[in-house]
């Protein structure tokens, strides 16, 4: 789990969702917006549409937070995983996330 300073809370979440740029990959969708901090803040949205079991949703959320622990691009990031992301191994998920973030970190 990320520390509180690295999490994106509701007020900032709404701003990022409305003004951020969207990037899609086969297993997830990202909304990203640069911030004035020297570190990134992350939020992962796992709705009941992914799976009805909270255990499965929370496991996916923890995996995504773990993969983004080292992401320091100075941006606010919202991750919306798709159902297919549940079946990915942690290594595949990390590769998918970093491939989706590659265009973001180069701009």
Protein Blocks (a to p, Z undefined) as FASTA:
>chain_A
ZZfklpccfklmmmmmmmmccdddfkbccdddddfbfbdcddddddfklpmclklmmmmm
mmmmmmmmmpcghpacdddddfklmmpcfklmmmmmmmmmmmmmmZZ
